[in-house]
Amino acid sequence: MFGLGISTSAGPGADPVGDARAAEELGFDFVSASDHPCGSEPTYELWTMLTWVAAATSRIRVATRVLGVPYRPPAMVAKMAETLHRLSGGRLILGLGGGYSDEEFRAFGLGVPTPREKVDGMVEAIHVIRGLWSESHFTYEGSRYHTDRATIEPKPLSPIPIWLGTYGPRALDATGRLADGWIPSLGFAPPERAVPMRERVLSAGRPVECVYNVAFRIGAAAEGDGMVAGSASEVTGRLAEFVAMGFTSMNFTPVGPDPRAQAERLAGEVLPALRALTS
């Protein structure tokens, strides 16, 4: 699968719904957006925005990339996810993470979990969410989250995949045990790190979809190590290297003043070759 990252910006000229419609018309398989509700720049809340996106599209899947677990009680996320999945016709991909920005948690009065607590909370959230999706009167007692004979109805009509954005050893081990997908970012996990990390995820022996989150810009030089840039042929060649590493799915985040034009070039000049490599 190949997805397109869309911005949560609520600033002048921002049009995430239009970007998602364009991505659907261009043939992308999913759109995704990040979860950073705190900040001085105008942004939309991720879940509400993706609900609006799902209502305005018909085929393309919608993914949280990734939902910060500490922001929302996992039991409520289970209910929210079932509703969005049902109303969208089964198009949700639930991306979860332990939580990246300590400054955001502190600003919102949520407390700042330790790295161990973030991983524990993410793991417990998955158990709570899947338990509520599958069982009635579900009781769970964890160190950070618990439920007491909780029930949500209806249950999901079809499986809701859970992707994790993880990097540390304990988090990668949890991803291998529990997740349907793993979505690291090039900026945090360059190829020399991503390959052994992927091997660790897959060492659990489960089928985990490996999705590389890649910032890109066609027709310009790279603005740092965390992106792929250059001519269309140069970008294609670099992305083909990621496919050879085992990342047969990717999420692409356009960089530059005209993200939609970048998406159009990627869809027309790069994706056909990548789809041929992964078919």
N, C-alpha and C positions, 0 to 999 in steps of 0.2 A: 504494500500500500504506500501511496505517496500523498502526503498532506501538505497543507499550506498554513503557516502561522499567520493569524490576523491580529491586529492591534486592538487593545481595549481602550484606546484613546477616545475621550469624549471632547477633544479639542475642536476648534473650527476646521471644517472640511473633512473630519473623520467620518468614515462610513463603513463600519464593520459589517453591517448586513449586506451592503452593496459588494463589499469585498468577498463575502462568503458566496453570494449569488454568482459573482464572476468566477470564483474558484470552481463552483459546480459546473458552470458552462464550459470551463476550460478542461474539465475531466479529472480534477483532483479527487482523491478518494475520501479525504476528510479535511476539515479545518480545525485548528486548535488555537487556544489563547492561554496566556499565563494568568496567575492568580496573585495580584499584588494590590489589595484594596486600599492600603495606606499610602499617602504621598501627596505632594503639593501640586502635581500635574493633574489636570482633569481626566479621569478614567471612569469606565463603567465597571460595575461589579460583575465578575466573570460569569457566574451561574445565570444571572438575569439576562446578560447579554447573549449567552449561548442559547437560552430559551427563545429569545427573539430571533436569533439566527435560524434555529431549527424550524420555527414557524414560517420563515420566509423562504425556505428551501424545501426540496422534495426528495433528493437522493443522497446528497453528501452527508457523511457522518460528522458528528461534532465531538470534540475531545477537550477535556480539561488538561492543560499542560503546565504544571500539574496543580491540583487542588491542595492547598496547604491544610493538612489535617487539623492543626490546632485552632483554625478559625471557626470550625463548625462541628457540633457534636456528631460523631459518626452515625448514630441512629437516625438523626435528621437527614444526613447525607444519603443514607440508604433510601429514605422515603423520597427525597428530592430526585435521586437518580432514577428510581422506578417510574416516577411520574414523567420526567423528561424523556426517558427511553420509550415509554408507552405512547406519549403524545406525538413523538417524532417518528413513530413507526419502526422502533428498534435501532436508532442511529447513534446512541450515546456510547462513547468510550470514556470510562471514568479513570482519569489519570490522577494519582495521589502521590504526595510526597510528605516527608516528615516536617517540612517547614524550613525555608531558607533564611528569611530575613529576621534576625533577632530584634532589629530596630523596630520593625513593624509590630511584632508581638508586644514589645515594651510600650510602644506608643498607644496600642489599643488596650493596655491593661491586662493582657492575657498571661503575663509571666513569661519567662524565657526558659524553655526546656533545655536541658543539656543534650548533647549529641546522642547519648544513650537513650534518654527519654524520648527524643524525637523518633528514633527507630522503633522503640517499644510502642509508642503511641500509634505509629503508622501500622505496625503489625496488628495491634489490638483493633484498630479501626477496620482493617480488612476482615478480621474475624467477626466483628459486630455487624458490618454491612452484609457480608455473605450469610451470616446466621439469620438475619432478619429477612433476607431475600428468600430463604429456603425453609425456615421453621416457624411454627407458631409457638407462642409463649416462650420465647427464647431468652434464656438467662446466661449471662456471661460476666465473669468477675476478673478484671484485669487490674494492673497497677495504676492505669490512667483512665480507663473507661469501663463501664459496666452497664448491663441491662438487667431488668428484673421482670421476667415473664412478659417480655415485650412482643408485640405482634404488629406487623404492618400488612395491610391488604390494599390492593391486590399484590400478588407476587409477580415478579417480572415474567412477561410472556416468552422472552427469549433471553439467552445469557447476555449479561452486561460485562464486557471485558474490562479488567482492571490493569492499567499500565502504571508502572512505578518509575519515578525519576530519582535514581539512587546512585551513590558513588562510593561510600565507605564499605569496608569488608562486611560488617554485620548487616548493613542494608542490602548489599548485593546478595548475600546468602539468603536473606528473607525474600528477595525478589525471585531467586531461583526456586524457592519452596512454594511461593504463594501467588505470584503474578502471572497474568496472561501476556504481558508485554513489558519491555524495559525501554525507556526513552531517555537516554543520557544526551547531554548537549556537547557539541564539538568544543565549545569554549571551556568547558569544565573537564572534558574527557577527550583530549586529542588522541589521534590514532594509536600512539605508542602506549597510552594508558587504556584506551577503550578495548583493545584486543584482549589483554589478560582479564580485564573486568568482565567482558562478555563470556570468556571461558569460565570464569567463576560462577556467573549466573547460570550457565548451561550445565555446570558440573552436577547440579541436582538431578539431572536426567529428565527434566520436564520440558515440554515444548513451549518456550517463551519467545514471543515475537520480539526481535531486536530492531528498534526504530531509532535511527540517529537523527537528532535535532540539529539542523545545519543552517546557519545564517549564510546568505549568498548575495552576490551582486554581479550581474552579467554586464560586461562592457566597462568595467572599472577595475582599478587595482585594489587589492585587499587592504582593509583598514585595521588589520590586526590579525593575530594568529587564530582567532576564534571564528573565522569565516572563510568561505570559498569564493574567489572572485577571479575575473579575467574574461576572456572571450567565451562564447558559448561552447566552443570545442574544448577550451581549457577547463571550464567548469564541468563539462561532461566527463572529461578524463579523470578529474579529481574525484567526482562522485562515483565513477566506476571503480575506483580504488576502494571506496567504502563498501560497495557491493561485494567486492572480492574479500573484504574483511569479514563478511557475514551479515552486514546490515542491508538486508534485502527490502526493508521498509525505511522511509525517511520522512521527516517533517522539515519543510523548508520555510525559513523566515526571511523575507526580502529585506534588504538594507538599501537605503537611499531615499531620495525625495519623491519617487513615484513607485510605490510598492506594487500597484496593480500592473503597471507596465512590465515590471520585473517578473511578476507571476505569468504574464502572457508570454514573455520570452522563454521562461523556464518550461512552460507547458508546450510551446511550439518547437523549441530548438534543442531541448535537453531531455525531457521526459520520454520521448519515443525511444531513444537509445537505452535509457535505463530500464524501461519496461521490457525491452527485448532481452536485456541481460538477466532480468529476474523472472521471465516467463517460463 
